[in-house]
């Protein structure tokens, strides 16, 4: 595990990759759920489907924030290129967390199967 600590360059792409996996999972899962068993329209956004997608969104955003925090803590312990990788990775994780939160906002108020 020493090779994949927060100073490793792989973390420069992991945050945006996790965001894209979240995006595909949420919106493809929503489409499949609406095709198989759509919730009743009178339930509006108070459905089990929205609750599940909202929970998954919160879990992913929290995980990305924790990864950003880990990068920031690691950056304080290093200098040079390792510090650069940790700082930039931390900002990319934070950017991805905001992307997950922003793209997940419609889950709160929009009915799932319009």
PyMOL CGO cylinders between C-alpha atoms (Angstrom):
from pymol import cmd
from pymol.cgo import CYLINDER

trace = [
    CYLINDER, 0.00, 0.00, 0.00, 2.99, 2.30, 0.31, 0.3, 1, 1, 1, 1, 1, 1,
    CYLINDER, 2.99, 2.30, 0.31, 3.02, 2.68, -3.46, 0.3, 1, 1, 1, 1, 1, 1,
    CYLINDER, 3.02, 2.68, -3.46, -0.54, 4.03, -3.58, 0.3, 1, 1, 1, 1, 1, 1,
    CYLINDER, -0.54, 4.03, -3.58, -0.45, 6.62, -0.83, 0.3, 1, 1, 1, 1, 1, 1,
    CYLINDER, -0.45, 6.62, -0.83, -1.88, 10.09, -1.46, 0.3, 1, 1, 1, 1, 1, 1,
    CYLINDER, -1.88, 10.09, -1.46, 1.36, 11.29, -3.08, 0.3, 1, 1, 1, 1, 1, 1,
    CYLINDER, 1.36, 11.29, -3.08, 1.02, 8.78, -5.93, 0.3, 1, 1, 1, 1, 1, 1,
    CYLINDER, 1.02, 8.78, -5.93, 0.08, 10.36, -9.30, 0.3, 1, 1, 1, 1, 1, 1,
    CYLINDER, 0.08, 10.36, -9.30, -2.82, 7.91, -9.77, 0.3, 1, 1, 1, 1, 1, 1,
    CYLINDER, -2.82, 7.91, -9.77, -4.85, 10.08, -7.40, 0.3, 1, 1, 1, 1, 1, 1,
    CYLINDER, -4.85, 10.08, -7.40, -4.87, 12.83, -10.01, 0.3, 1, 1, 1, 1, 1, 1,
    CYLINDER, -4.87, 12.83, -10.01, -7.47, 10.86, -12.00, 0.3, 1, 1, 1, 1, 1, 1,
    CYLINDER, -7.47, 10.86, -12.00, -9.23, 8.81, -9.32, 0.3, 1, 1, 1, 1, 1, 1,
    CYLINDER, -9.23, 8.81, -9.32, -11.56, 11.61, -8.13, 0.3, 1, 1, 1, 1, 1, 1,
    CYLINDER, -11.56, 11.61, -8.13, -12.95, 12.41, -11.55, 0.3, 1, 1, 1, 1, 1, 1,
    CYLINDER, -12.95, 12.41, -11.55, -13.19, 8.70, -12.34, 0.3, 1, 1, 1, 1, 1, 1,
    CYLINDER, -13.19, 8.70, -12.34, -15.24, 8.12, -9.18, 0.3, 1, 1, 1, 1, 1, 1,
    CYLINDER, -15.24, 8.12, -9.18, -17.49, 11.04, -10.14, 0.3, 1, 1, 1, 1, 1, 1,
    CYLINDER, -17.49, 11.04, -10.14, -18.08, 9.60, -13.60, 0.3, 1, 1, 1, 1, 1, 1,
    CYLINDER, -18.08, 9.60, -13.60, -18.82, 6.12, -12.18, 0.3, 1, 1, 1, 1, 1, 1,
    CYLINDER, -18.82, 6.12, -12.18, -21.30, 7.71, -9.74, 0.3, 1, 1, 1, 1, 1, 1,
    CYLINDER, -21.30, 7.71, -9.74, -22.95, 9.64, -12.58, 0.3, 1, 1, 1, 1, 1, 1,
    CYLINDER, -22.95, 9.64, -12.58, -23.37, 6.57, -14.78, 0.3, 1, 1, 1, 1, 1, 1,
    CYLINDER, -23.37, 6.57, -14.78, -24.56, 4.41, -11.86, 0.3, 1, 1, 1, 1, 1, 1,
    CYLINDER, -24.56, 4.41, -11.86, -27.16, 6.90, -10.63, 0.3, 1, 1, 1, 1, 1, 1,
    CYLINDER, -27.16, 6.90, -10.63, -28.66, 7.85, -13.95, 0.3, 1, 1, 1, 1, 1, 1,
    CYLINDER, -28.66, 7.85, -13.95, -28.56, 4.38, -15.51, 0.3, 1, 1, 1, 1, 1, 1,
    CYLINDER, -28.56, 4.38, -15.51, -29.99, 2.91, -12.30, 0.3, 1, 1, 1, 1, 1, 1,
    CYLINDER, -29.99, 2.91, -12.30, -32.75, 5.53, -12.38, 0.3, 1, 1, 1, 1, 1, 1,
    CYLINDER, -32.75, 5.53, -12.38, -33.56, 4.71, -15.99, 0.3, 1, 1, 1, 1, 1, 1,
    CYLINDER, -33.56, 4.71, -15.99, -33.67, 0.97, -15.37, 0.3, 1, 1, 1, 1, 1, 1,
    CYLINDER, -33.67, 0.97, -15.37, -35.79, 1.39, -12.23, 0.3, 1, 1, 1, 1, 1, 1,
    CYLINDER, -35.79, 1.39, -12.23, -38.24, 3.62, -14.11, 0.3, 1, 1, 1, 1, 1, 1,
    CYLINDER, -38.24, 3.62, -14.11, -38.48, 1.13, -16.96, 0.3, 1, 1, 1, 1, 1, 1,
    CYLINDER, -38.48, 1.13, -16.96, -38.99, -1.90, -14.71, 0.3, 1, 1, 1, 1, 1, 1,
    CYLINDER, -38.99, -1.90, -14.71, -41.18, -0.60, -11.89, 0.3, 1, 1, 1, 1, 1, 1,
    CYLINDER, -41.18, -0.60, -11.89, -41.97, 3.14, -11.92, 0.3, 1, 1, 1, 1, 1, 1,
    CYLINDER, -41.97, 3.14, -11.92, -43.22, 4.66, -8.66, 0.3, 1, 1, 1, 1, 1, 1,
    CYLINDER, -43.22, 4.66, -8.66, -46.71, 6.18, -8.62, 0.3, 1, 1, 1, 1, 1, 1,
    CYLINDER, -46.71, 6.18, -8.62, -46.80, 9.78, -9.92, 0.3, 1, 1, 1, 1, 1, 1,
    CYLINDER, -46.80, 9.78, -9.92, -48.76, 11.02, -6.89, 0.3, 1, 1, 1, 1, 1, 1,
    CYLINDER, -48.76, 11.02, -6.89, -45.79, 10.22, -4.63, 0.3, 1, 1, 1, 1, 1, 1,
    CYLINDER, -45.79, 10.22, -4.63, -43.80, 13.02, -6.30, 0.3, 1, 1, 1, 1, 1, 1,
    CYLINDER, -43.80, 13.02, -6.30, -40.21, 12.99, -5.06, 0.3, 1, 1, 1, 1, 1, 1,
    CYLINDER, -40.21, 12.99, -5.06, -40.98, 11.12, -1.83, 0.3, 1, 1, 1, 1, 1, 1,
    CYLINDER, -40.98, 11.12, -1.83, -40.18, 7.67, -3.19, 0.3, 1, 1, 1, 1, 1, 1,
    CYLINDER, -40.18, 7.67, -3.19, -37.95, 4.84, -2.13, 0.3, 1, 1, 1, 1, 1, 1,
    CYLINDER, -37.95, 4.84, -2.13, -36.07, 5.27, -5.40, 0.3, 1, 1, 1, 1, 1, 1,
    CYLINDER, -36.07, 5.27, -5.40, -35.20, 8.90, -4.62, 0.3, 1, 1, 1, 1, 1, 1,
    CYLINDER, -35.20, 8.90, -4.62, -34.23, 7.97, -1.07, 0.3, 1, 1, 1, 1, 1, 1,
    CYLINDER, -34.23, 7.97, -1.07, -31.86, 5.28, -2.32, 0.3, 1, 1, 1, 1, 1, 1,
    CYLINDER, -31.86, 5.28, -2.32, -30.30, 7.53, -4.95, 0.3, 1, 1, 1, 1, 1, 1,
    CYLINDER, -30.30, 7.53, -4.95, -29.99, 10.36, -2.43, 0.3, 1, 1, 1, 1, 1, 1,
    CYLINDER, -29.99, 10.36, -2.43, -28.30, 8.09, 0.09, 0.3, 1, 1, 1, 1, 1, 1,
    CYLINDER, -28.30, 8.09, 0.09, -25.88, 6.79, -2.53, 0.3, 1, 1, 1, 1, 1, 1,
    CYLINDER, -25.88, 6.79, -2.53, -25.13, 10.39, -3.53, 0.3, 1, 1, 1, 1, 1, 1,
    CYLINDER, -25.13, 10.39, -3.53, -24.41, 11.42, 0.06, 0.3, 1, 1, 1, 1, 1, 1,
    CYLINDER, -24.41, 11.42, 0.06, -22.21, 8.37, 0.58, 0.3, 1, 1, 1, 1, 1, 1,
    CYLINDER, -22.21, 8.37, 0.58, -20.17, 9.11, -2.56, 0.3, 1, 1, 1, 1, 1, 1,
    CYLINDER, -20.17, 9.11, -2.56, -19.82, 12.81, -1.77, 0.3, 1, 1, 1, 1, 1, 1,
    CYLINDER, -19.82, 12.81, -1.77, -18.71, 12.03, 1.79, 0.3, 1, 1, 1, 1, 1, 1,
    CYLINDER, -18.71, 12.03, 1.79, -16.17, 9.50, 0.52, 0.3, 1, 1, 1, 1, 1, 1,
    CYLINDER, -16.17, 9.50, 0.52, -14.71, 12.04, -1.89, 0.3, 1, 1, 1, 1, 1, 1,
    CYLINDER, -14.71, 12.04, -1.89, -14.49, 14.66, 0.87, 0.3, 1, 1, 1, 1, 1, 1,
    CYLINDER, -14.49, 14.66, 0.87, -12.67, 12.14, 3.09, 0.3, 1, 1, 1, 1, 1, 1,
    CYLINDER, -12.67, 12.14, 3.09, -10.21, 11.42, 0.29, 0.3, 1, 1, 1, 1, 1, 1,
    CYLINDER, -10.21, 11.42, 0.29, -9.63, 15.17, -0.16, 0.3, 1, 1, 1, 1, 1, 1,
    CYLINDER, -9.63, 15.17, -0.16, -9.02, 15.52, 3.58, 0.3, 1, 1, 1, 1, 1, 1,
    CYLINDER, -9.02, 15.52, 3.58, -6.52, 12.65, 3.48, 0.3, 1, 1, 1, 1, 1, 1,
    CYLINDER, -6.52, 12.65, 3.48, -4.66, 14.32, 0.63, 0.3, 1, 1, 1, 1, 1, 1,
    CYLINDER, -4.66, 14.32, 0.63, -4.46, 17.60, 2.53, 0.3, 1, 1, 1, 1, 1, 1,
    CYLINDER, -4.46, 17.60, 2.53, -3.12, 15.88, 5.63, 0.3, 1, 1, 1, 1, 1, 1,
    CYLINDER, -3.12, 15.88, 5.63, -0.52, 14.02, 3.57, 0.3, 1, 1, 1, 1, 1, 1,
    CYLINDER, -0.52, 14.02, 3.57, 0.54, 17.17, 1.70, 0.3, 1, 1, 1, 1, 1, 1,
    CYLINDER, 0.54, 17.17, 1.70, 1.64, 18.80, 4.97, 0.3, 1, 1, 1, 1, 1, 1,
    CYLINDER, 1.64, 18.80, 4.97, 4.17, 16.01, 5.53, 0.3, 1, 1, 1, 1, 1, 1,
    CYLINDER, 4.17, 16.01, 5.53, 5.92, 16.17, 2.15, 0.3, 1, 1, 1, 1, 1, 1,
    CYLINDER, 5.92, 16.17, 2.15, 7.81, 18.59, -0.08, 0.3, 1, 1, 1, 1, 1, 1,
    CYLINDER, 7.81, 18.59, -0.08, 8.35, 18.97, -3.83, 0.3, 1, 1, 1, 1, 1, 1,
    CYLINDER, 8.35, 18.97, -3.83, 6.62, 16.73, -6.32, 0.3, 1, 1, 1, 1, 1, 1,
    CYLINDER, 6.62, 16.73, -6.32, 4.97, 14.56, -3.67, 0.3, 1, 1, 1, 1, 1, 1,
    CYLINDER, 4.97, 14.56, -3.67, 3.39, 17.61, -2.07, 0.3, 1, 1, 1, 1, 1, 1,
    CYLINDER, 3.39, 17.61, -2.07, 2.22, 18.84, -5.48, 0.3, 1, 1, 1, 1, 1, 1,
    CYLINDER, 2.22, 18.84, -5.48, 0.54, 15.52, -6.26, 0.3, 1, 1, 1, 1, 1, 1,
    CYLINDER, 0.54, 15.52, -6.26, -1.17, 15.43, -2.87, 0.3, 1, 1, 1, 1, 1, 1,
    CYLINDER, -1.17, 15.43, -2.87, -2.42, 19.04, -3.08, 0.3, 1, 1, 1, 1, 1, 1,
    CYLINDER, -2.42, 19.04, -3.08, -3.72, 18.79, -6.63, 0.3, 1, 1, 1, 1, 1, 1,
    CYLINDER, -3.72, 18.79, -6.63, -5.31, 15.40, -5.91, 0.3, 1, 1, 1, 1, 1, 1,
    CYLINDER, -5.31, 15.40, -5.91, -7.02, 16.87, -2.86, 0.3, 1, 1, 1, 1, 1, 1,
    CYLINDER, -7.02, 16.87, -2.86, -8.49, 19.72, -4.90, 0.3, 1, 1, 1, 1, 1, 1,
    CYLINDER, -8.49, 19.72, -4.90, -9.63, 17.30, -7.60, 0.3, 1, 1, 1, 1, 1, 1,
    CYLINDER, -9.63, 17.30, -7.60, -11.31, 15.10, -4.98, 0.3, 1, 1, 1, 1, 1, 1,
    CYLINDER, -11.31, 15.10, -4.98, -13.05, 18.17, -3.55, 0.3, 1, 1, 1, 1, 1, 1,
    CYLINDER, -13.05, 18.17, -3.55, -14.10, 19.32, -7.04, 0.3, 1, 1, 1, 1, 1, 1,
    CYLINDER, -14.10, 19.32, -7.04, -15.52, 15.85, -7.69, 0.3, 1, 1, 1, 1, 1, 1,
    CYLINDER, -15.52, 15.85, -7.69, -17.41, 15.91, -4.38, 0.3, 1, 1, 1, 1, 1, 1,
    CYLINDER, -17.41, 15.91, -4.38, -19.02, 19.23, -5.36, 0.3, 1, 1, 1, 1, 1, 1,
    CYLINDER, -19.02, 19.23, -5.36, -19.85, 17.72, -8.76, 0.3, 1, 1, 1, 1, 1, 1,
    CYLINDER, -19.85, 17.72, -8.76, -21.58, 14.78, -7.11, 0.3, 1, 1, 1, 1, 1, 1,
    CYLINDER, -21.58, 14.78, -7.11, -23.51, 17.08, -4.76, 0.3, 1, 1, 1, 1, 1, 1,
    CYLINDER, -23.51, 17.08, -4.76, -24.52, 19.49, -7.55, 0.3, 1, 1, 1, 1, 1, 1,
    CYLINDER, -24.52, 19.49, -7.55, -25.58, 16.79, -10.00, 0.3, 1, 1, 1, 1, 1, 1,
    CYLINDER, -25.58, 16.79, -10.00, -27.41, 14.99, -7.19, 0.3, 1, 1, 1, 1, 1, 1,
    CYLINDER, -27.41, 14.99, -7.19, -29.51, 18.00, -6.14, 0.3, 1, 1, 1, 1, 1, 1,
    CYLINDER, -29.51, 18.00, -6.14, -32.39, 17.17, -8.52, 0.3, 1, 1, 1, 1, 1, 1,
    CYLINDER, -32.39, 17.17, -8.52, -32.88, 13.92, -6.61, 0.3, 1, 1, 1, 1, 1, 1,
    CYLINDER, -32.88, 13.92, -6.61, -34.29, 15.94, -3.71, 0.3, 1, 1, 1, 1, 1, 1,
    CYLINDER, -34.29, 15.94, -3.71, -37.13, 17.72, -5.46, 0.3, 1, 1, 1, 1, 1, 1,
    CYLINDER, -37.13, 17.72, -5.46, -37.78, 16.17, -8.86, 0.3, 1, 1, 1, 1, 1, 1,
    CYLINDER, -37.78, 16.17, -8.86, -40.04, 13.13, -9.27, 0.3, 1, 1, 1, 1, 1, 1,
    CYLINDER, -40.04, 13.13, -9.27, -37.93, 10.22, -10.52, 0.3, 1, 1, 1, 1, 1, 1,
    CYLINDER, -37.93, 10.22, -10.52, -39.86, 9.10, -13.59, 0.3, 1, 1, 1, 1, 1, 1,
    CYLINDER, -39.86, 9.10, -13.59, -41.21, 12.09, -15.47, 0.3, 1, 1, 1, 1, 1, 1,
]
cmd.load_cgo(trace, "trace")
